[in-house]
Amino acid sequence: MRKSFSIIFLPLLFNLYALDFATAELFCYSSKLTKKDGTAFQNGQYQLSFHIWDNQNAGGFLWGRSLPVQLVDGNFNTLLGDNTGATIPSARFNQIADAFSLPETFIEVTIETLPDGSTSASGTATFPRQRIASGAYSFRAKKADNGVPVGTVVAFAGVNVPEGWMLCDGTALDRTEHPELFAAIATAHGAPSESTFNLPDYRGRFLRGVDGPDGPDGTNSDRDPDSTTRTAMASGGSAGNAPGSVQADDFKAHRHLTTRHDNANTVDLDSPDETIARQRYQGQPGLHNANFEYDLGGHTEEPNVGRTSQSGGAETRPANAYVNYIIKY
């Protein structure tokens, strides 16, 4: 059975609140629907569709969902979000926050079914469309629900990267698809083309603060003596004393202590088979000058200089633990 009636949309409580949900952007939407004669609809569950437009008349359809809503004396309160209700096709955006990023947005509500299961005669929408006015809060809940700015890098102890973050693995991204992240980090970590930019690649790397002139006296800290020779992480990236630059492994120049003889002397060692091994140390007090000579069966040989035996691992490193570095986008 189809019922025909006129409805009036009253923006009695017309506010959108950014909620702290990790998996979706959700906005609390409150309002009131009354009949043309001013009386409220009967209490019960209605199926409503919500269309967001960029113009009060005609214009472009930005985002839409259809979902059940409970009316009490014509008042209702519901959550609108990307994972609520059924998607209404032909919308420009899949995410509600993208719709709210425009200068002006207008909402249109349609009653699809009544509590008894019947439908309205024409699916009449509210008219005129009502402009959505934001309060002093961010529409982009997913982008700002924890106050972390775009481009922030954190150490993440898990494996599955949370929504709103990406792994710092050097992936190339399209600049137009991630304008906020590009505005934050630009091409500091590489630029494969004029339309792309790289995420930082922190796999297997330790992070180090830039030795830039940001101290109280406006000079470098000089904690990185090789800051000017740092290289780009990838082609098109930043080099030198700037975020995104990298350094290869290195070992600080150093010396080892050695013993010395203060007296010149000669030591001859005779072997039982008449092969003489002669080790001769010669030098002046305070200096060490060693000459080696071996007399083996009438042949005299001077040995080559050799190296000590190799020991240790594959790299020089402190004790460490693995994490995933992730970046906010």
C-alpha positions in Angstrom: 0.0 0.0 0.0 1.3 3.4 -0.9 0.4 6.5 1.2 0.6 10.1 0.0 1.4 13.0 2.3 3.4 16.2 2.5 6.2 16.5 4.9 8.0 19.5 6.4 11.6 19.4 7.4 12.5 21.3 10.6 16.2 21.7 11.3 15.5 21.7 15.0 18.8 20.1 16.0 20.9 20.3 12.9 24.4 19.6 13.9 27.1 17.2 12.8 29.5 16.0 15.4 32.8 14.4 14.5 33.0 11.1 16.5 36.1 9.2 17.4 35.7 6.0 15.4 38.8 4.2 14.1 37.1 2.4 11.2 34.7 5.0 9.8 33.8 8.7 9.7 30.5 9.0 11.5 28.4 12.1 12.1 25.5 12.5 14.5 22.5 14.0 12.6 19.5 15.2 14.5 16.3 16.7 13.1 12.5 16.7 13.0 10.0 15.7 10.4 6.4 16.8 10.5 3.4 16.6 8.3 2.1 19.6 6.3 -0.5 20.3 8.9 2.2 20.5 11.6 1.5 17.2 13.3 4.2 14.7 13.9 4.5 11.4 12.3 3.5 8.4 14.3 6.2 6.9 16.4 8.1 4.0 14.8 10.9 2.9 12.6 11.0 4.5 9.1 13.3 3.8 6.2 14.9 7.2 5.3 17.3 8.1 2.5 19.8 10.9 3.0 21.1 12.8 -0.1 23.9 15.4 0.2 24.1 17.9 -2.6 26.4 20.8 -3.5 23.5 23.2 -4.4 20.1 24.0 -2.9 18.5 23.5 -6.3 19.7 20.9 -8.8 23.5 20.7 -8.6 25.6 17.6 -8.1 24.7 14.6 -5.9 27.7 14.2 -3.5 26.9 11.3 -1.1 23.9 9.2 0.0 22.8 6.4 2.3 19.5 4.7 3.0 18.9 3.4 6.5 16.3 2.7 9.2 15.6 5.5 11.6 13.4 5.6 14.7 11.0 8.6 15.0 9.7 9.8 18.3 7.2 12.6 18.0 8.7 13.4 14.7 12.2 13.7 16.1 15.1 11.4 15.1 18.7 11.1 15.7 21.0 9.0 13.6 24.6 8.4 12.6 25.5 9.1 9.0 28.7 7.5 7.8 30.5 5.5 5.1 29.6 2.2 6.8 26.0 3.0 7.8 23.0 1.9 5.7 22.9 1.1 2.1 24.8 3.1 -0.5 22.8 5.2 -2.9 24.3 4.9 -6.3 25.5 7.7 -8.6 27.0 9.8 -5.9 30.3 11.7 -6.6 32.0 10.6 -3.3 32.2 7.4 -1.4 33.3 9.1 1.8 31.0 11.6 3.6 34.0 13.7 4.7 34.8 14.4 1.1 31.3 15.8 0.6 31.7 18.0 3.6 35.0 19.3 2.4 33.2 21.5 -0.1 32.3 25.1 0.8 28.6 24.4 0.9 26.5 21.3 1.3 22.8 20.7 1.4 20.9 17.7 2.8 17.7 16.1 1.4 15.7 13.5 3.3 13.2 11.1 1.8 10.8 8.8 3.5 11.0 5.5 1.7 8.9 3.2 3.9 6.6 3.7 6.9 6.5 1.7 10.1 3.8 -0.6 8.7 5.9 -1.4 5.6 4.0 0.8 3.2 5.8 3.3 0.9 5.1 6.9 0.3 3.3 7.8 -2.9 6.3 9.5 -4.6 9.2 9.2 -2.3 8.8 13.0 -1.8 12.0 14.7 -0.6 12.2 17.6 1.7 12.2 20.9 -0.2 13.9 23.2 -0.2 17.0 21.4 0.7 18.5 22.5 4.0 22.0 23.8 4.2 24.4 22.0 6.5 26.0 24.4 8.9 29.1 23.1 10.7 30.1 23.9 14.3 33.5 24.5 15.7 34.9 21.1 15.0 36.5 19.2 12.1 34.3 17.4 9.6 37.2 15.0 8.9 36.9 12.8 11.9 39.1 10.1 10.5 41.8 12.5 9.6 41.7 14.4 12.9 40.0 12.2 15.5 43.3 11.9 17.5 44.8 15.3 16.8 47.6 13.8 14.7 48.6 16.0 11.7 48.9 14.6 8.2 52.5 13.5 7.6 53.2 12.4 11.2 55.3 9.2 11.5 54.8 6.8 14.4 56.2 3.5 15.4 53.4 0.9 15.2 53.8 -2.4 17.0 51.2 -4.2 14.9 51.1 -5.8 11.5 47.8 -4.6 10.0 48.2 -0.9 9.4 45.2 1.0 10.8 42.8 3.1 8.6 44.1 6.6 8.0 47.7 5.5 8.0 50.1 4.0 5.5 53.3 1.9 5.8 56.6 3.9 5.3 57.8 1.6 2.6 58.7 4.0 -0.2 55.4 3.5 -2.2 54.8 6.0 -5.0 51.5 7.9 -4.7 49.5 10.1 -7.0 49.7 13.8 -5.9 46.1 14.5 -6.8 44.8 11.5 -4.9 46.6 12.4 -1.7 46.8 16.3 -1.8 47.1 16.7 2.0 49.9 14.3 2.4 51.7 15.8 -0.6 51.4 19.2 0.9 52.9 17.9 4.1 55.9 15.9 2.8 56.2 17.0 -0.9 59.0 15.2 -2.8 61.4 14.9 0.2 61.5 11.1 -0.1 61.5 10.9 -3.9 59.5 11.8 -7.0 59.3 9.1 -9.7 57.4 11.5 -12.0 55.9 15.0 -12.1 52.6 13.6 -10.9 53.7 11.3 -8.1 55.7 11.4 -4.9 57.1 8.7 -2.6 56.3 7.7 0.9 59.3 7.6 3.3 61.1 4.2 3.1 62.1 3.5 6.7 62.5 -0.3 6.3 65.5 -1.4 8.2 66.5 2.1 9.1 67.0 4.1 12.3 65.6 7.6 12.4 67.6 10.7 13.2 66.5 14.3 13.9 67.5 16.9 11.3 70.5 18.9 12.4 68.9 22.0 11.1 69.2 25.6 12.4 66.2 25.4 14.7 67.9 25.7 18.0 67.6 28.7 20.4 70.6 30.4 18.8 69.5 29.7 15.2 72.5 27.4 14.4 73.0 23.7 13.8 73.5 21.4 16.7 76.5 19.9 15.0 75.5 16.5 16.3 75.7 15.2 12.7 79.1 16.2 11.4 78.3 14.7 8.0 74.9 16.4 7.5 75.9 18.2 4.3 76.9 15.0 2.6 73.7 13.2 3.2 72.1 11.7 0.0 68.6 11.5 -1.4 66.5 8.5 -0.3 65.3 8.0 -3.9 65.5 9.8 -7.2 64.1 13.3 -6.9 64.3 13.4 -3.1 65.9 15.8 -0.7 69.7 15.6 0.0 71.9 17.3 2.6 70.6 18.7 5.9 66.9 18.1 5.2 64.1 15.7 6.0 64.1 12.7 3.7 67.9 12.5 3.2 69.8 9.3 4.2 73.3 8.1 5.2 75.0 4.8 4.6 76.6 2.9 7.4 79.8 4.3 8.7 82.4 3.8 11.5 83.9 6.8 13.2 87.7 7.2 12.6 89.7 5.8 15.5 93.1 4.3 16.5 94.1 1.2 18.4 96.9 1.2 21.0 100.1 -0.9 20.3 103.1 -1.9 22.4 106.6 -0.6 21.8 110.2 -1.5 22.5 112.5 1.1 24.0 115.7 -0.9 23.2 117.1 -2.2 19.9 117.7 -5.9 20.1 118.1 -9.0 18.0 116.7 -12.4 19.0 117.8 -15.6 17.2 115.7 -18.8 17.5 117.5 -22.0 16.4 115.3 -24.9 15.4 116.2 -28.6 15.9 116.4 -29.3 12.2 119.0 -26.6 11.7 116.3 -24.3 10.2 116.9 -21.0 11.8 114.0 -18.7 12.5 115.4 -15.2 13.2 113.1 -12.5 14.4 114.9 -9.2 14.6 113.5 -6.1 16.3 115.4 -2.9 15.6 114.6 0.6 16.7 115.3 3.6 18.8 113.9 4.3 22.2 110.4 5.6 22.0 109.8 4.2 18.5 108.8 0.8 17.3 110.3 -0.4 14.0 110.0 -4.2 13.5 111.9 -6.0 10.8 111.2 -9.8 10.4 113.7 -12.1 8.7 113.3 -15.9 8.4 116.4 -18.0 7.5 115.0 -21.3 6.3 117.6 -23.9 5.1 119.9 -21.3 3.6 117.1 -19.1 2.2 116.3 -15.8 3.6 112.7 -14.5 3.3 111.0 -11.3 4.4 107.3 -11.9 5.1 104.5 -9.7 3.8 102.4 -7.5 6.1 99.2 -9.4 7.0 95.8 -8.6 8.6 94.3 -9.8 11.8 91.6 -12.5 11.6 88.0 -11.3 11.0 85.5 -11.4 13.8 82.0 -9.9 14.5 78.7 -9.7 12.6 77.4 -8.3 9.4 77.0 -4.8 10.6 77.7 -2.4 13.5 74.4 -1.8 15.5 72.9 -1.3 18.9 70.5 -3.7 20.5 67.1 -3.1 18.7 63.6 -4.3 18.2 61.4 -4.3 15.1 58.4 -1.9 14.6 56.5 -0.8 11.5 56.9 2.9 10.8 53.5 4.3 9.6 52.6 7.8 8.3 49.3 9.6 8.7 47.5 10.6 5.5 
